[in-house]
Amino acid sequence: MSAASSMDRITQWVSTQEIPADLTIRIAHSIFPLHKAVMVPRCGYIRRAVAAATKDKDKDPSAASVELDLSAIPGGADAFEKVACYCYGANFEINARNAAALRCAAAFLDMADLPRRVDEFLAQAALPSAVAVLRSCEVLLPAAEELGVARRAADAVALRICNEALFPTRSSPPGWWAAELAALSPASFQKVATALRCRRASPEVLAAAASAYAELALAEVLADPSRADQRGLVESVVEVLPSGADAPIPAALLCRVLNAAVNSEASAKTCRDLELRVAAVLEHATAGDLFSVALDGAGERVRNADTVRRVVAAFVERQQAADSQGRRSRRSSMSEVADSSGKSAMEKVARMVDEVAAEMATEESLGISRFVGVAGAVPKEARACHDGVYRAVDIYLKTHPALDEIEREKVCSVMDPLKLSYQARLHASQNKRLPLQAVLSALYYDQLKLRSAISAGGSEDADDYDTRSAAEQARAQAMADASLARENEALRSELARMQAYVSGMQQQHSKGSASSRAASPAEKKKKASFAFLGSVSRTLSKLNPFRGGGWAIKDTASVADGGRHSSSNALQQHVVKPKRRRFSIS
């Protein structure tokens, strides 16, 4: 039987009785003719109102007709109809749609039995019904909050969640209950989270509930980016998320919420709180999670590079603070374990930042300062190898080919060429996009490694990598030496021909000058010419890159001074077999 038909029967019964109605209840535009004998014993509010209305009258209060305005009752006329039905003994059903209104109306009227029946319904209701009751309380605020109805409904929801976590329903998939929370407002979910803490729910349960609610709310935001309350909804979701100490929220979810907060232009406090939360769990995130923070609302362009930089900087600051505290308490072995864990976390985040920087480098509109800010947010010493950041730098230089030398040097400032692997150094030495200084640094380090490997010889302490690297570089150096030797051979041949010519001229001059004591001016001129050719020969000999260790050419000054040896004997006497030599690039 519906509440409306029950009230109609009550009204008909009242009008047909010999006792006329002596209590009129007015709620907005609805009027209820009732009997004080029925309503006063069950409703303390009505009893006090009737007593106040008749205390100044001399006639019998029981015989006086009283009219009361109860427009302030929670739930309005519909809720009061059910209360009147209950008072007159009519049967009606308490369900998830009317339980909250009945509980509020009964509390407002100061009834004793009806609230107890509603509480029994809540205690036996399933989770979907309890969630529906809590949701119906949202339209009864602030009365539902002041009368404690919302708190009782939230506690009923928390109880069902805890029971489901301890004793899962076999017929339902795991975590099915989390989707039920999507219908709640952020304020109602906050009440559920508080009730779960009061019931000492495990952090996993609290995290699952918060994650599911945030996921569903985030999907609602992304489904309609133009909605007016997008910013308010994101801020409300952030407020209801439990702290990291209470429940570990997945890093991927926090990154998506941060992206939504930034793109919806949420408050600076909300964004900063999310940045710190992401930084606290950054080591558990992936490069894709962190890169999603940098994207715009459509997920196509890099827009929030500064947000990524602040997140990474906050993580580095946390790690440095932890390392500093660990060094102060290094007396115990546990501190050493913590230091090792912090180091591995820093290295993992460094690799992740390198991947994110490489993805961001493909954005043509990304400025140098923003790229350097992200790639350089992790200290250089945190990376054992700089191949990852070199890849990001190379991609950025390839995407932005119009950079000048100074700008390219600024881009390369985030990496250390001395920490590149052999393959990366080999690639860098042939990379025309890199500035000259970076190429020279890589080559110089390569030469130092080669010198160290050769000086170590067959030492047992040299590892396999250094041995292979030294062998490969030795082969490359041998090819370079062969090229230089061919060039030197050509130079030596030219000098030999010049030496033979000068020697012949000198022999002819010595025959003519033997019969005269004083030389003529022409002869002095020829002698001066020979001296000039000798100085040229000495200069070319000094420019020889193999002088002193490779091909040695005898100084031709002796020819100009009157040497008597033939050119062929001079070459046979002074041409030395070339030696192998390495040259360093400094």
Secondary structure, DSSP 4 states (H G I P E B T S, - for coil): --HHHHHHHHHHHHHHSSS---EEEEETTEEEEE-HHHHTTT-HHHHHHHHHHHTT-SS-GGGS-EEEE-TTSTTHHHHHHHHHHHHTT------TTTHHHHHHHHHHTT-SHHHHHHHHHHHH--HHHHHHHHHHGGGGTTHHHHTTHHHHHHHHHHHHHHHHHHS--TTS-TTHHHHHGGGS-HHHHHHHHHHHHHTT--HHHHHHHHHHHHHHHHHHHHH-TT-TTHHHHHHHHHHHSPPTTT----HHHHHHHHHHHHHTT--HHHHHHHHHHHHHTGGGS-HHHHHHHHB-TTSSSB--HHHHHHHHHHHHHHHHHHHHHHHHTTTSHHHHHHHHHHHHHHHHHHHHHHHHHHHHTT-TT--HHHHHHHHTSS-GGG-S--HHHHHHHHHHHHH-TT--HHHHHHHHTTS-GGG--HHHHHHHHT-TTS-HHHHHHHHHHHHHHHHHHHHHTT-TTS-HHHHHHHHHHHHHHHHHHHHHHHHHHHHHHHHHHHHHHHHHHHHHHHHHHSS-SS--HHHHHHHHHHHHHHHHHHHHHHH-TTTTTS-----THHHHTT----HHHHHHHH------------
